[in-house]
């Protein structure tokens, strides 16, 4: 298989395009779903502060300097807020565009080495990987990194082939923006992808070409905005208290502590646990329904390299495996970290899937994908009847849609392996359509912070609002007026202000015989991940706590 192989005919391509359109639609379908985890809420609050203050230098949280992530995604989100207003869609839109950028560059990179069908397979795998779909609803920094990383690798490879000013400028800019999104560790997957391709193709001399020195200089230049903002906010002000200390250098934090300090677990933020096997088992669901194929393809890929069989490219394996090993030995391990490697995983897996299509059969492929597709369907059916049996008006149309697209695929696809591949894509999309149509909306009905914000906006739009404890950031983001955070004792000094308290604070007020007027109570599910008792509708109420909107004092205003 190489890029000069014949392309698919219009008829052969049509089922792929149909599934591709469905995949894009499902990936963007969650753009309006409100936040049900805290990180997107936090990032939105930071970007909103930046947009409203027109201060694009300082990251401020609750009136204090904030040092935990670089600026790039906040700059982009703040600009989006200025263009489209302060809302959920404006926050998610730029990240979705960067994710789609990763899809485009995954196709372009795969197309340089493989045929058109392999490239289409790769982007369908990327668009239907479980955690990629989830991350386009629950948006953090990863969609930005995926687009920037793949753009950088693609253009740097073009520079490797033949020097071009536009390519080296784009590659360096994308790399710098990735660094300004998550830290300089992102030089590792970019560098290891290109360096690995040189090494495995035994072109050591090419590594020392002057163009790579120029690229390094350009990346450093394009990263200067981040250095400047950190210098202005922190290094010029050693008196500022950050992480409970003074004399904190923002530049040092960015160049070391923001990621390498975490990897070494000697930074200001530490983690006390971690397993070298964390991502190996996490990827079983995060890269579902393709993880078994990926592991199989990866082992075959490495086996060919050991045997000295020449491969079309080595960027995907060197770019992904090196970073995956670093993630695994780090003590900081979160499931979404490996999302940035999914484009590499997708191309590696696509190569194996394309070989299956050529051979016409593969027992492992058939058993794995029919098994996974069947288990996903059974799991969603079971979930619907224990989680939200009343949502049959959403569930049944989704089932009919899946049956219809399955019939279309098997009728219009040239071979059974191709049909099975496209069916697996559709089952993954069906699962996530169910999550967006049933699970996430149901979960949001039990997010008391959101409902408290909506109630205040509707019934008390012009009053002072106080949160007497550290409520989820979604409350602050969705409340239209500013929210002040203070202790309950400090809040008591604000006569008749609206005060949001929790169960413990309400009990304390009652035990102390402190008079207050209860305005509204809100059921609240306090966790980000759904526990089994919450999933089972009959037990759900036992998992809830409460928020209370009150006024202190015995009489209303």
C-alpha positions in Angstrom: 0.0 0.0 0.0 1.4 3.4 -0.9 0.1 6.8 -1.8 0.2 6.1 -5.5 -2.3 3.3 -5.2 -5.6 3.8 -7.1 -8.3 5.7 -5.2 -11.8 4.4 -4.5 -14.5 4.8 -7.1 -17.4 7.0 -6.2 -19.6 4.0 -5.6 -17.0 2.3 -3.3 -16.5 5.6 -1.5 -20.1 6.4 -0.8 -20.6 4.2 2.4 -17.5 5.7 3.9 -18.7 9.2 3.2 -22.1 8.5 4.7 -20.5 7.2 7.9 -18.0 10.1 7.9 -20.8 12.7 7.7 -22.6 10.9 10.6 -19.3 10.8 12.6 -18.7 14.6 12.2 -22.3 15.3 13.2 -22.1 13.2 16.3 -18.8 14.8 17.3 -20.3 18.3 17.1 -23.7 17.4 18.5 -22.6 18.0 22.1 -21.6 21.6 21.5 -24.6 23.0 23.4 -24.6 20.5 26.3 -23.8 22.4 29.6 -20.8 21.5 31.7 -21.2 18.4 33.9 -17.5 18.3 35.0 -15.5 21.0 36.6 -12.5 21.5 34.3 -14.5 23.0 31.4 -16.3 25.3 33.9 -13.0 26.4 35.4 -11.4 27.1 32.0 -14.5 29.0 30.9 -14.4 31.2 34.0 -10.8 32.0 33.4 -11.4 32.8 29.7 -14.5 34.9 30.6 -12.4 36.9 33.1 -9.9 37.5 30.3 -12.5 38.6 27.8 -14.4 40.9 30.1 -11.3 42.6 31.5 -9.5 42.8 28.2 -6.5 41.6 30.1 -4.9 38.9 27.9 -1.8 38.7 30.1 -3.1 37.6 33.5 -5.0 34.5 34.3 -7.2 35.4 37.3 -9.4 33.0 39.3 -11.6 34.3 42.2 -9.6 37.5 42.2 -6.2 35.7 42.6 -3.4 34.9 40.2 -3.8 31.4 38.7 -0.8 29.3 37.6 -1.7 25.9 36.4 -1.9 25.9 32.5 -0.4 28.0 29.7 -2.4 30.7 28.0 -3.2 29.6 24.4 -6.6 27.8 24.9 -7.7 30.7 27.1 -6.7 33.2 24.5 -8.7 31.4 21.9 -11.7 30.8 24.1 -11.7 34.5 25.2 -11.6 35.7 21.6 -14.5 33.3 20.9 -16.4 34.8 23.9 -15.9 38.3 22.4 -17.2 37.2 19.0 -20.1 35.0 20.1 -20.9 36.0 23.7 -20.3 34.3 27.0 -21.9 30.9 26.5 -21.2 27.2 26.3 -21.1 27.0 22.5 -18.6 29.8 22.3 -16.3 28.0 24.6 -16.5 24.6 22.8 -16.5 25.8 19.2 -12.8 26.6 18.9 -11.8 23.3 20.4 -14.1 21.4 18.0 -12.5 23.3 15.1 -9.0 22.2 16.3 -10.2 18.6 16.6 -11.5 18.7 13.1 -8.1 20.1 12.1 -6.6 17.0 13.6 -8.9 14.9 11.4 -7.8 16.8 8.3 -4.1 16.4 9.1 -4.5 12.7 10.0 -6.0 12.2 6.6 -3.3 14.2 4.9 -0.5 12.4 6.8 -2.0 8.9 6.1 -2.5 9.8 2.5 1.2 10.5 2.0 2.1 6.9 2.8 -1.0 4.8 2.1 -3.9 4.6 -0.3 -7.1 6.6 0.0 -9.0 3.9 1.7 -6.5 3.6 4.5 -6.7 7.4 5.0 -10.5 7.2 5.2 -10.2 4.3 7.7 -7.8 6.3 9.8 -10.1 9.3 10.2 -13.1 7.2 10.8 -11.2 5.5 13.6 -10.2 8.8 15.1 -13.8 10.2 14.8 -15.3 7.2 16.5 -12.8 6.6 19.3 -14.7 6.8 22.6 -12.7 9.3 24.5 -12.3 11.6 21.5 -16.1 11.7 21.2 -16.5 12.3 24.9 -13.8 15.1 24.9 -15.7 17.0 22.2 -18.6 17.3 24.6 -16.6 17.6 27.8 -14.0 20.0 26.4 -10.6 20.5 27.9 -7.3 21.2 26.2 -6.8 17.9 24.3 -8.8 18.8 21.1 -6.5 21.9 20.7 -3.4 19.7 21.1 -4.6 17.0 18.7 -5.0 19.5 15.9 -1.8 21.4 16.6 0.3 18.2 17.0 -0.9 16.6 13.8 -0.5 19.9 11.9 3.1 20.2 13.2 4.1 16.6 12.4 2.6 16.8 8.9 4.3 20.1 7.9 7.6 19.0 9.5 7.5 15.9 7.5 7.1 18.0 4.4 10.1 20.0 5.5 12.0 16.7 5.9 11.1 15.8 2.3 11.8 19.1 0.8 12.4 22.5 2.5 9.6 25.0 2.1 9.2 28.3 3.9 5.5 28.0 4.3 5.8 24.4 5.8 8.5 25.3 8.3 6.6 28.4 9.4 3.3 26.5 9.9 5.0 23.5 11.6 6.9 25.8 14.0 3.8 27.9 14.7 1.7 24.8 15.4 4.4 23.4 17.6 4.7 26.7 19.6 0.9 26.9 20.0 0.9 23.3 21.3 3.6 24.2 23.8 1.6 27.2 24.8 -1.4 24.9 25.4 0.1 22.3 27.7 3.9 22.8 28.1 7.1 22.0 26.4 6.7 18.3 26.8 4.8 18.5 23.6 8.1 18.9 21.8 8.6 15.2 22.6 5.9 13.6 20.3 6.6 16.1 17.5 10.4 15.5 17.8 10.2 11.7 18.3 7.9 11.4 15.3 10.4 13.1 12.9 13.6 11.8 14.6 12.2 8.3 14.7 11.5 8.4 10.9 15.1 9.5 10.3 16.5 6.9 12.5 14.5 3.9 11.3 15.2 4.9 7.7 18.9 5.1 8.6 19.3 8.7 7.5 21.3 10.0 10.5 22.9 12.7 8.4 19.5 14.3 7.7 19.1 15.0 11.4 21.9 17.6 11.4 20.5 19.7 8.5 20.5 23.4 9.2 16.7 23.5 8.6 16.1 21.8 12.0 18.1 24.5 13.8 15.9 27.1 12.0 12.8 25.2 13.1 14.0 25.2 16.7 14.7 29.0 16.6 11.2 29.6 15.0 9.5 27.5 17.7 11.3 29.5 20.4 10.3 32.8 18.7 6.6 31.8 18.4 6.5 30.8 22.0 7.6 34.2 23.2 4.1 35.4 23.9 3.7 32.9 26.6 7.1 33.7 28.1 6.2 37.4 28.0 2.8 37.0 29.8 4.3 34.8 32.5 7.1 37.3 33.0 4.6 40.2 33.3 2.2 38.4 35.7 4.7 36.5 37.9 8.4 37.2 37.4 8.0 41.0 37.7 6.0 40.4 40.9 7.9 38.0 43.2 5.8 39.3 46.1 2.7 37.4 44.7 1.7 34.4 46.7 1.3 31.3 44.4 1.0 27.7 45.7 1.4 29.3 49.2 4.8 30.7 48.4 6.3 33.9 47.2 9.1 34.4 44.7 7.5 32.0 42.1 8.9 32.3 38.6 6.2 31.8 36.0 8.8 31.2 33.3 10.5 28.5 35.3 7.1 26.9 36.0 6.3 26.9 32.3 9.7 25.5 31.2 9.8 22.8 33.8 7.2 22.5 36.5 4.1 22.7 34.4 4.8 19.2 33.0 8.2 17.8 33.7 7.8 18.6 37.4 4.5 16.7 37.3 6.1 13.8 35.5 8.9 13.7 38.1 6.2 14.3 40.9 8.4 17.1 42.4 6.4 20.1 41.4 4.0 22.3 43.4 1.1 19.9 42.5 1.9 16.3 43.4 0.2 13.0 42.9 0.7 10.1 45.3 -0.4 7.2 43.1 0.1 5.9 39.6 0.6 2.6 37.8 2.8 1.8 34.8 -0.1 -0.2 33.4 -2.7 2.6 33.9 -2.9 3.6 30.2 -2.8 0.0 28.9 -6.1 -0.8 30.6 -7.6 2.7 30.3 -7.1 2.7 26.6 -9.3 -0.5 26.4 -12.3 1.9 26.9 -10.8 5.2 25.9 -9.8 4.0 22.4 -12.8 1.7 22.1 -14.0 0.2 19.9 -10.6 0.0 18.3 -8.2 -0.8 21.1 -7.9 -4.6 20.5 -7.1 -3.9 16.9 -4.6 -1.2 17.8 -2.7 -3.5 20.2 -2.7 -6.2 17.6 -1.6 -3.8 14.9 1.1 -2.3 17.2 2.6 -5.7 17.9 2.6 -6.6 14.2 4.2 -3.2 13.5 7.0 -3.8 16.0 7.5 -7.3 14.8 8.0 -6.2 11.2 10.5 -3.6 12.5 12.4 -6.2 14.4 12.6 -8.5 11.3 13.9 -5.6 9.3 10.9 -5.3 7.0 10.7 -1.9 5.5 7.7 0.2 6.5 6.2 3.2 4.6 6.7 5.4 7.6 7.9 5.3 11.2 6.4 8.6 12.5 3.2 7.2 13.9 4.9 4.5 16.0 7.9 6.6 17.2 5.6 9.6 17.9 3.1 7.6 19.9 5.1 4.9 21.7 7.7 7.2 23.1 5.0 9.5 24.5 2.9 6.6 25.8 5.9 5.2 27.7 6.5 8.7 29.3 2.9 8.9 30.3 3.0 5.4 31.8 6.0 6.1 34.0 4.7 9.4 35.2 2.8 9.6 38.5 0.3 12.0 36.9 -2.2 9.9 35.0 -5.6 10.9 33.7 -7.6 9.1 31.1 -7.7 12.0 28.6 -3.9 12.5 28.5 -3.5 9.9 25.7 -6.2 11.6 23.5 -3.4 13.6 21.8 -1.9 10.3 20.5 -5.2 9.0 19.0 -4.3 10.2 15.4 -1.1 8.2 15.5 -3.0 5.2 16.9 -5.6 5.6 14.2 -3.1 5.4 11.4 -1.4 2.4 12.8 -4.7 0.6 13.2 -5.9 1.7 9.8 -2.9 0.0 8.2 -3.9 -3.3 9.7 -7.6 -2.9 8.8 -6.7 -2.1 5.2 -4.7 -5.4 5.1 -7.7 -7.3 6.3 -9.8 -5.7 3.5 -7.2 -6.8 1.0 -7.0 -10.4 2.3 -10.8 -10.6 2.5 -10.8 -12.2 6.0 -9.1 -12.2 9.4 -10.5 -14.3 12.2 -9.1 -12.0 14.9 -10.6 -8.9 13.3 -14.0 -10.6 12.8 -14.3 -12.0 16.4 -13.0 -8.8 18.0 -15.2 -6.3 16.1 -18.4 -8.4 16.2 -17.8 -9.1 19.8 -17.2 -5.4 20.7 -20.1 -4.1 18.6 -22.4 -6.7 20.2 -21.3 -5.9 23.7 -21.8 -2.2 23.2 -25.3 -2.7 21.9 -26.2 -5.0 24.8 -24.7 -2.6 27.3 -26.7 0.4 26.0 -29.9 -1.6 26.0 -29.3 -2.7 29.6 -28.3 0.8 30.6 -31.5 2.3 29.1 -33.7 0.1 31.2 -31.9 0.7 34.5 -30.9 4.3 34.0 -33.6 6.1 32.1 -36.5 3.7 31.1 -38.8 6.7 30.6 -36.6 8.0 27.7 -37.9 5.4 25.2 -38.9 8.3 22.9 -35.2 8.9 22.3 -33.9 5.4 22.6 -36.3 3.7 20.1 -35.6 6.2 17.3 -31.9 5.7 17.8 -32.3 1.9 17.6 -34.3 2.3 14.3 -31.6 4.6 13.0 -28.9 2.0 13.8 -30.9 -0.7 12.1 -31.4 1.4 9.0 -27.7 2.4 8.7 -26.7 -1.3 9.3 -28.9 -2.4 6.4 -27.5 0.3 4.2 -23.9 -0.6 5.0 -24.3 -4.3 4.3 -26.2 -3.7 1.1 -23.7 -1.1 -0.3 -20.3 -2.4 0.9 -18.0 -4.5 -1.3 -17.0 -7.1 1.4 -18.0 -8.3 4.8 -14.8 -6.9 6.6 -15.5 -3.5 5.2 -19.1 -3.7 6.3 -18.1 -4.9 9.8 -15.6 -2.0 10.1 -18.3 0.6 9.1 -20.8 -1.1 11.4 -18.4 -0.8 14.3 -18.1 2.9 13.5 -21.8 3.3 13.6 -22.2 1.4 16.8 -19.7 3.7 18.5 -21.6 6.7 17.1 -24.9 5.2 18.3 -23.5 4.7 21.8 -22.4 8.4 22.0 -25.7 9.7 20.5 -27.4 7.8 23.3 -25.0 9.5 25.8 -25.7 12.9 24.4 -29.5 12.4 24.0 -30.2 10.5 27.3 -27.3 10.2 29.7 -25.8 13.6 29.8 -29.2 15.4 29.9 -30.3 13.1 32.8 -27.1 13.8 34.7 -27.5 17.5 34.2 -31.0 17.4 35.9 -29.1 16.5 39.1 -26.5 19.2 38.9 -27.8 21.6 41.6 -25.2 24.2 40.9 -26.5 24.6 37.3 -30.1 24.8 38.5 -29.2 27.3 41.2 -27.6 29.5 38.6 -30.6 29.3 36.3 -33.0 30.0 39.2 -31.0 33.1 40.2 -30.9 34.4 36.6 -34.6 34.0 36.2 -35.9 35.2 39.6 -33.1 37.4 41.1 -31.3 38.8 38.1 -30.0 42.0 39.8 -29.1 40.9 43.3 -25.7 40.3 45.0 -24.8 36.6 45.0 -22.5 34.9 47.5 -21.2 31.4 47.5 -20.4 30.5 51.1 -18.2 27.6 50.1 -16.2 26.4 47.1 -19.1 25.4 44.8 -18.4 23.9 41.3 -17.2 26.4 38.8 -20.3 25.9 36.6 -22.3 27.9 39.2 -20.1 30.9 38.7 -20.0 30.6 34.9 -23.7 30.2 34.4 -24.8 32.9 36.9 -25.2 36.1 35.0 -24.1 38.5 37.8 -20.7 38.2 39.6 -20.4 35.7 42.4 -18.4 36.4 45.6 -16.8 33.5 47.4 -16.4 33.8 51.2 -17.0 31.9 54.5 -20.4 31.7 56.0 -19.3 34.0 58.8 -18.2 36.6 56.3 -21.4 36.1 54.3 -23.5 36.8 57.4 -22.3 40.4 57.3 -24.1 40.9 53.9 -27.7 41.7 54.8 -30.2 40.0 52.6 -27.7 38.9 50.0 -28.5 35.7 48.2 -26.2 33.0 49.7 -25.7 29.5 48.3 -24.9 26.9 51.0 -24.6 23.2 51.2 -26.0 20.5 53.6 -23.3 20.9 56.2 -23.7 24.7 56.4 -27.4 24.5 56.6 -27.1 22.1 59.5 -24.6 24.4 61.2 -27.0 27.3 60.8 -29.8 25.3 62.4 -27.6 24.0 65.2 -26.5 27.5 66.0 -30.1 28.8 65.8 -29.0 31.3 63.2 -32.1 32.7 61.5 -32.3 32.3 57.7 -35.0 32.3 55.0 -34.9 29.3 52.7 -35.6 30.4 49.1 -35.0 27.3 47.1 -33.4 23.8 47.6 -31.7 22.0 44.7 -30.9 18.3 44.5 -27.3 17.7 43.5 -25.2 14.8 42.3 -21.8 15.7 43.7 -19.5 13.5 41.5 -18.2 13.8 37.9 -18.2 10.1 37.2 -21.5 8.2 37.5 -21.4 5.5 40.2 -23.5 2.4 40.0 -26.1 3.5 42.6 -26.6 6.7 40.5 -26.9 4.7 37.3 -29.7 2.5 38.9 -32.7 4.8 38.9 -34.3 3.2 41.9 -31.2 4.0 44.0 -30.4 7.4 42.5 -31.9 9.6 45.3 -29.6 8.0 47.8 -26.5 9.4 46.0 -27.6 13.1 46.1 -26.8 16.0 48.4 -28.3 19.5 48.2 -27.6 23.1 47.6 -29.7 25.7 49.3 -30.3 29.3 48.3 -31.0 31.3 51.4 -31.0 34.8 53.0 -29.6 35.1 56.5 -31.8 36.9 58.9 -35.4 36.4 60.0 -37.1 38.7 57.5 -36.9 39.1 53.8 -35.8 42.3 52.2 
